[in-house]
């Protein structure tokens, strides 16, 4: 493998690992803040931003069930992204080992597809909730997420066919 490819893959592996850690910390921090807010509402001044929806202490007191739902969605969002990044890191490490069309890579791509689908569903729920609550949402990532999820699905299908061809080739020899 060329040196530039090795350096690029190492760099990507490091960036993905840092992103994975950030998502885990973000999810855990949001969950911990929500639990403390439920136990002692005056203890924590909350300002959580989820796709430009701000969950402040004032909003928390006005709409407790909606706030808990938003907290759950934000934790699920962070965890979905962490799972997707972890799977991406596994694929990068397998490519460094020159394992391209392997069952492990196919499983990892399916995890990434699941994570991407989860993020898409969470984004749709957040948009519907924002419309229902008459909140102003400045970002609309649904179309972009739909395109990215479709691209990941096409790559997953490519890996299914590549793995099938490799299996057929190995059994022929």
C-alpha positions in Angstrom: 0.0 0.0 0.0 1.3 3.4 -0.8 2.7 5.6 1.9 0.2 8.4 1.2 -2.7 5.9 1.6 -1.3 4.6 4.8 -0.9 8.1 6.3 -4.4 9.0 5.1 -5.9 5.9 6.7 -4.0 6.5 10.0 -5.3 10.1 10.0 -8.8 9.0 9.4 -8.6 6.3 12.1 -7.5 9.0 14.6 -10.2 11.5 13.6 -12.9 8.8 13.7 -11.6 7.6 17.2 -11.7 11.2 18.5 -15.2 11.6 17.1 -16.3 8.4 18.7 -15.1 9.5 22.1 -16.7 12.9 21.7 -20.1 11.3 20.9 -19.9 8.9 23.9 -19.0 11.8 26.2 -21.8 13.9 24.7 -24.4 11.2 25.1 -23.3 10.4 28.7 -23.2 14.1 29.6 -26.6 14.8 28.2 -28.0 11.7 30.0 -26.4 12.7 33.3 -27.7 16.3 33.0 -31.2 15.0 32.3 -31.1 12.6 35.3 -29.9 15.4 37.6 -32.5 17.7 36.2 -35.2 15.2 37.0 -34.0 14.5 40.5 -33.4 18.2 41.4 -34.8 20.6 38.8 -33.3 23.7 40.5 -29.8 22.2 40.7 -29.0 22.3 37.0 -29.4 25.2 34.6 -30.0 23.4 31.4 -29.1 24.6 27.9 -28.9 21.6 25.5 -28.8 22.3 21.8 -30.1 19.6 19.4 -30.0 20.6 15.8 -30.6 24.3 16.8 -33.5 23.4 19.1 -32.5 24.8 22.5 -33.7 23.0 25.5 -33.5 25.6 28.3 -34.6 25.4 31.9 -37.7 27.6 31.0 -38.7 25.1 28.3 -38.0 22.2 30.7 -40.6 23.6 33.2 -43.2 24.4 30.6 -43.0 21.0 28.8 -41.5 18.3 30.9 -42.6 15.3 28.8 -41.3 17.0 25.6 -38.1 17.9 27.3 -37.5 14.3 28.4 -38.3 13.1 24.9 -35.8 15.5 23.4 -33.2 14.4 25.9 -33.8 10.7 25.0 -33.5 11.6 21.3 -30.3 13.5 21.8 -28.7 10.6 23.7 -29.9 8.1 21.0 -28.4 10.5 18.4 -25.1 10.6 20.1 -25.0 6.8 20.6 -26.0 6.1 17.0 -23.2 8.4 15.8 -20.7 6.6 18.2 -21.8 3.2 16.8 -21.4 4.4 13.2 -18.0 5.9 13.9 -16.8 2.7 15.7 -17.8 0.6 12.7 -16.0 3.0 10.4 -12.9 2.7 12.5 -13.1 -1.1 12.2 -13.3 -0.8 8.4 -10.3 1.5 8.3 -8.3 -0.9 10.4 -9.3 -3.8 8.1 -8.3 -1.9 5.0 -4.9 -1.1 6.6 -4.5 -4.9 7.0 -5.6 -5.3 3.3 -8.8 -7.1 4.2 -11.3 -5.5 1.7 -14.2 -7.8 0.9 -14.6 -9.5 4.2 -17.5 -10.5 6.4 -16.3 -8.2 9.1 -16.4 -5.2 6.8 -19.9 -6.1 5.6 -21.1 -6.3 9.2 -19.4 -3.0 9.9 -21.1 -1.4 6.9 -24.4 -2.7 8.0 -23.9 -1.2 11.5 -23.0 2.1 9.7 -26.2 1.8 7.7 -28.2 1.2 10.8 -26.6 4.2 12.6 -27.3 6.4 9.6 -30.9 5.2 9.4 -31.3 5.9 13.1 -29.9 9.4 12.7 -32.3 10.0 9.8 -35.3 8.8 11.9 -34.3 10.9 14.9 -33.9 14.0 12.6 -37.4 13.4 11.2 -38.9 13.1 14.8 -37.1 16.3 15.8 -38.5 18.1 12.8 -42.0 16.9 13.5 -41.7 17.8 17.1 -40.3 21.3 16.3 -43.3 21.9 13.9 -45.7 20.6 16.5 -44.3 22.9 19.2 -44.0 25.8 16.8 -40.3 26.1 17.3 -38.0 27.7 14.7 -35.5 25.2 13.4 -32.9 26.6 11.1 -31.3 23.4 9.8 -33.0 20.8 7.7 -30.7 17.9 7.2 -33.3 15.3 6.2 -32.5 15.3 2.5 -28.8 15.2 3.1 -29.2 12.4 5.5 -31.5 10.5 3.1 -28.9 10.8 0.3 -26.0 9.7 2.6 -28.1 6.7 3.9 -28.9 5.8 0.3 -25.2 6.0 -0.6 -24.3 3.7 2.4 -27.0 1.3 1.3 -25.5 1.2 -2.3 -22.0 0.5 -0.8 -23.5 -2.2 1.4 -25.0 -3.9 -1.7 -21.7 -3.5 -3.5 -20.0 -5.3 -0.6 -22.6 -8.1 -0.6 -22.0 -8.7 -4.3 -18.2 -8.4 -3.9 -18.2 -10.9 -1.0 -20.4 -13.3 -3.0 -18.0 -13.0 -6.0 -15.1 -13.7 -3.7 -16.8 -16.7 -2.1 -17.7 -18.1 -5.6 -14.1 -17.5 -6.8 -12.6 -19.2 -3.7 -14.9 -22.2 -4.1 -14.1 -22.5 -7.8 -10.3 -22.7 -7.2 
